[in-house]
Every structure is written in C-alpha cells, then in structure tokens.
Amino acid sequence: MELDTNHKGSFDTLTRIICDRRAIRGFRNSPVPNDRIQDALLGASRTPSNCNVQPWIIHLVQGKALGRLRAALIDAASVATPPDDDFKSTKTYPGVYRERQIETAQLLYGAIGVERHDKAGRAAASLRNFAMFDAPHVALVFVPEWAGPRELADAGAWAQTFMLALTALDIGSIPQAALGLYPGVTRQVLGIPDDQRLLYGVSFGYADTAAPANSFAVGRAALSDTVTVHEE
C-alpha cells in the first residue's frame, strides 16, 4: 500500500497552525468580520467532550456590550475589589511551575519596559488584562452550574480548538484567566443567569504587530520534562 502523501501535507499544515498560535497582548482596532467569527465558532463546535455533552456555554461579547464590560471590570480591578471567581485556583505555583511563571513575567515586563520594582508600571500592566488588550471581541467560556472537572477539561479543549481555528484564519487571540475573576460583575453587565459559571475568556482580533507586548516569545518545556513513557 502506498503512503497517502495528503496526510503528510495535512500534518504539516496543522503543525504550522499549532506553532503559529501565541498569546497576543495588543490588538488593532479592527473588528473581525462576522463570517470569520462564525467559521471559527463552527470549527470549535467539533471539539470532543465526555459523552458528547458539550458543556461549554459561550458568550460572544463585542461592540457596545464589550465597552460596558471592559469599563466595569477595570473599575472593579482598579479599586482592588476582592475576586469572587466561580472556580478558586491555586494562588502560588510550586517548584518548576513557579519558575515558568516567573520567566514568562520577566519576558513580558522586559518587552514593555517595566522594571522589577516599578509597582505603578506593574499595576498598569495588570489592568491591561481587564481592558482585554484592546481586543474588539471576547468569547467568555461558561459551564453549567453542575459542571465538574471533566466538564471543565472539555471547556478547556473547546478554547484550544477555537484559538487554533482563529489562528488558521490569521486572527490573534489570548486565553485570559483574569476575565474569570469577577463573574458577578460580568453576569450583571451582560444579564447572564447565576446558574452559568464563568471559567475564563478568550480575547481575539487582529494582532497589533507594533505593540511591544507582542515582541517576545515564550519557550516550552522539553518533552522529557512533561511526558513519561510506559511500555514494559
């Protein structure tokens, strides 16, 4: 049987898309056409899930609604409102995970010219998260109130598929845990029921290639550090 060379071409294309995807922290003020957004959403709808329950609930926010949400989140973060996130996460990473977090922060602050002891500069950089880095669109990822770890994993898979679809369409994106810190504010602004729990958001749009925050790239751990093979 001859090798189907189309498979090789498809793999190369997929690998390029995976490698091209990166976190964008500066967007142009140019909305993405609706048909392209719909294409990305349709692609993400093919994400596999446990028993095919498809537990993700996506709220696409743009236009005036996004402006209201952005202002409300910035207000909450500016006055140091305590987060009321639906999913409490680890506040401090241990060991090598902390090292990776610090390395990424150093690269970001270095790119945008914020010194280590510049508290005001770091605070301003943090607020950029709630401005969604000026992205014209955000997909907020909610799950039903009853969702557990499996459903949260499924929602994460949805976000990855969505971002890869956006990348294939030359649209930048960034997954933002910060957008899950004030679900009460978000539900109030958008009129979302309390039985939908906010996980995080994916901000997206066309990348501003001139933005200093987009000038650095992060590395990845070696497979030997993250993968253990069992065969005997």
C-alpha positions as CSV (number, residue, x, y, z in Angstrom):
1,M,0.0,0.0,0.0
2,E,1.3,3.4,-0.9
3,L,1.6,6.2,1.6
4,D,-1.1,8.8,1.2
5,T,1.0,11.9,0.9
6,N,-2.0,14.1,1.6
7,H,-1.7,13.0,5.2
8,K,1.8,14.4,5.4
9,G,0.6,17.7,3.9
10,S,-2.3,18.0,6.4
11,F,0.0,17.2,9.3
12,D,2.4,19.9,8.2
13,T,-0.4,22.4,8.0
14,L,-1.7,21.5,11.4
15,T,1.7,21.7,12.9
16,R,2.2,25.2,11.4
17,I,-1.1,26.4,12.9
18,I,-0.2,25.0,16.3
19,C,3.2,26.6,16.3
20,D,1.9,29.9,15.0
21,R,-0.7,30.3,17.8
22,R,0.6,32.6,20.5
23,A,-0.8,34.8,23.2
24,I,-1.5,38.3,21.8
25,R,-1.3,41.2,24.2
26,G,-2.0,44.1,21.8
27,F,-4.8,44.2,19.2
28,R,-5.7,46.5,16.4
29,N,-9.0,48.5,16.5
30,S,-10.4,46.5,13.6
31,P,-13.4,44.2,14.2
32,V,-13.2,40.7,12.7
33,P,-15.9,40.1,10.0
34,N,-18.8,38.1,11.4
35,D,-18.5,35.3,8.9
36,R,-14.9,34.6,10.0
37,I,-16.0,34.5,13.6
38,Q,-18.8,32.1,12.7
39,D,-16.3,29.9,10.9
40,A,-14.1,29.7,14.0
41,L,-17.1,29.0,16.2
42,L,-18.2,26.2,13.9
43,G,-14.8,24.7,13.9
44,A,-14.7,24.9,17.7
45,S,-18.1,23.2,17.9
46,R,-16.4,20.0,16.7
47,T,-14.4,19.8,20.0
48,P,-14.8,16.3,21.6
49,S,-16.3,16.1,25.1
50,N,-17.2,13.4,27.6
51,C,-20.3,11.6,26.3
52,N,-20.6,14.4,23.8
53,V,-22.4,16.6,26.4
54,Q,-20.7,19.7,25.0
55,P,-20.8,21.5,28.4
56,W,-19.4,24.9,27.2
57,I,-21.7,27.9,27.1
58,I,-20.1,30.7,25.1
59,H,-21.0,34.3,25.4
60,L,-19.5,36.3,22.5
61,V,-19.1,40.0,23.6
62,Q,-18.3,42.8,21.2
63,G,-19.4,46.4,20.3
64,K,-21.0,48.5,22.9
65,A,-21.6,45.5,25.2
66,L,-17.8,44.9,25.3
67,G,-17.2,48.5,26.1
68,R,-19.5,48.3,29.1
69,L,-17.9,45.1,30.3
70,R,-14.4,46.4,29.9
71,A,-15.2,49.5,31.9
72,A,-16.9,47.6,34.7
73,L,-14.0,45.1,35.0
74,I,-11.4,47.8,35.0
75,D,-13.4,49.7,37.7
76,A,-13.5,46.5,39.9
77,A,-9.8,45.8,39.5
78,S,-8.8,49.4,40.0
79,V,-10.3,49.6,43.4
80,A,-8.9,46.2,44.4
81,T,-12.3,44.6,44.6
82,P,-11.7,41.1,46.0
83,P,-12.2,38.5,43.3
84,D,-15.3,36.3,43.5
85,D,-14.3,33.8,40.9
86,D,-16.5,30.8,40.5
87,F,-13.5,28.4,40.4
88,K,-10.9,29.0,43.1
89,S,-7.5,28.4,41.7
90,T,-4.0,27.9,43.2
91,K,-2.6,31.3,44.2
92,T,1.0,30.3,44.2
93,Y,2.6,27.7,41.9
94,P,5.2,25.4,43.4
95,G,8.6,24.4,42.0
96,V,9.2,24.4,38.3
97,Y,5.7,25.7,37.6
98,R,6.6,28.9,39.5
99,E,9.8,29.1,37.6
100,R,8.0,29.0,34.3
101,Q,5.5,31.7,35.5
102,I,8.4,34.0,36.6
103,E,10.2,33.5,33.3
104,T,7.1,34.5,31.3
105,A,6.5,37.6,33.5
106,Q,10.1,38.6,33.1
107,L,9.9,38.4,29.3
108,L,6.7,40.4,29.3
109,Y,7.8,43.1,31.6
110,G,11.1,43.3,29.7
111,A,9.3,43.7,26.4
112,I,7.1,46.6,27.7
113,G,9.9,48.3,29.6
114,V,8.6,47.8,33.2
115,E,11.3,47.4,35.8
116,R,11.1,44.9,38.6
117,H,10.5,47.4,41.3
118,D,8.1,49.6,39.3
119,K,4.9,48.9,41.2
120,A,2.9,51.5,39.3
121,G,4.0,50.1,36.0
122,R,3.2,46.6,37.0
123,A,-0.2,47.7,38.2
124,A,-0.9,49.4,34.9
125,A,0.2,46.2,33.1
126,S,-2.1,44.1,35.2
127,L,-5.1,46.4,34.3
128,R,-4.4,45.7,30.7
129,N,-5.8,42.2,31.2
130,F,-9.2,43.7,32.1
131,A,-9.0,46.0,29.1
132,M,-8.6,42.7,27.1
133,F,-5.6,44.3,25.5
134,D,-8.0,46.4,23.4
135,A,-9.3,43.3,21.6
136,P,-12.6,44.0,19.7
137,H,-14.1,40.7,20.7
138,V,-14.1,38.3,23.6
139,A,-15.5,34.8,23.9
140,L,-16.4,34.2,27.6
141,V,-16.4,30.5,28.4
142,F,-19.1,29.4,30.9
143,V,-20.2,26.0,32.0
144,P,-23.4,24.8,33.7
145,E,-23.6,25.1,37.5
146,W,-23.3,21.3,37.9
147,A,-20.1,21.0,35.9
148,G,-17.2,19.1,37.4
149,P,-13.5,18.5,36.5
150,R,-14.4,16.6,33.3
151,E,-16.6,19.3,32.0
152,L,-14.0,22.0,32.8
153,A,-11.5,20.0,30.9
154,D,-13.9,19.8,28.0
155,A,-14.4,23.6,28.1
156,G,-10.6,24.0,28.0
157,A,-10.4,21.8,24.9
158,W,-13.1,24.0,23.3
159,A,-11.0,27.1,23.9
160,Q,-7.9,25.4,22.4
161,T,-9.8,24.4,19.3
162,F,-11.3,27.9,19.0
163,M,-7.9,29.5,19.2
164,L,-6.4,27.2,16.6
165,A,-9.3,27.9,14.3
166,L,-8.7,31.7,14.8
167,T,-5.0,31.2,14.1
168,A,-5.8,29.4,10.8
169,L,-7.9,32.5,9.9
170,D,-5.0,34.8,10.7
171,I,-6.8,36.1,13.8
172,G,-4.9,36.6,17.1
173,S,-6.1,35.5,20.5
174,I,-5.2,35.1,24.1
175,P,-6.8,32.9,26.8
176,Q,-7.4,35.1,29.9
177,A,-7.9,33.6,33.4
178,A,-8.2,37.2,34.7
179,L,-11.5,37.5,33.0
180,G,-12.9,34.9,35.3
181,L,-12.0,36.8,38.5
182,Y,-15.2,38.9,38.6
183,P,-18.1,36.7,37.4
184,G,-20.6,38.7,39.4
185,V,-19.7,41.9,37.6
186,T,-19.8,40.1,34.2
187,R,-23.2,38.5,34.9
188,Q,-24.6,41.8,36.0
189,V,-23.4,43.7,32.9
190,L,-24.4,41.1,30.4
191,G,-27.6,39.8,32.1
192,I,-26.2,36.2,32.4
193,P,-28.0,33.8,34.8
194,D,-26.4,32.8,38.1
195,D,-26.5,29.1,37.1
196,Q,-23.9,29.7,34.5
197,R,-20.4,29.6,35.9
198,L,-17.6,31.7,34.3
199,L,-14.3,29.8,33.7
200,Y,-12.3,32.4,31.7
201,G,-12.3,34.4,28.4
202,V,-10.6,34.3,25.1
203,S,-10.0,37.8,23.7
204,F,-9.4,37.9,20.0
205,G,-8.9,40.2,17.0
206,Y,-6.2,41.2,14.6
207,A,-2.8,41.5,16.3
208,D,-1.0,44.8,16.5
209,T,2.4,43.8,15.3
210,A,3.9,47.1,16.6
211,A,2.8,46.5,20.2
212,P,5.9,45.9,22.4
213,A,3.9,43.2,24.4
214,N,3.8,41.2,21.2
215,S,7.5,41.3,20.6
216,F,8.6,38.3,22.7
217,A,8.1,34.6,22.5
218,V,8.0,32.1,25.3
219,G,9.6,28.6,25.3
220,R,8.2,25.2,26.0
221,A,9.4,22.5,28.4
222,A,11.2,19.6,26.8
223,L,9.0,16.5,26.3
224,S,11.3,14.6,28.6
225,D,10.1,17.0,31.4
226,T,6.4,16.5,30.8
227,V,6.0,13.1,29.2
228,T,6.6,9.7,30.8
229,V,6.5,6.6,28.5
230,H,5.4,3.3,29.9
231,E,5.9,0.3,27.7
232,E,7.3,-2.6,29.8
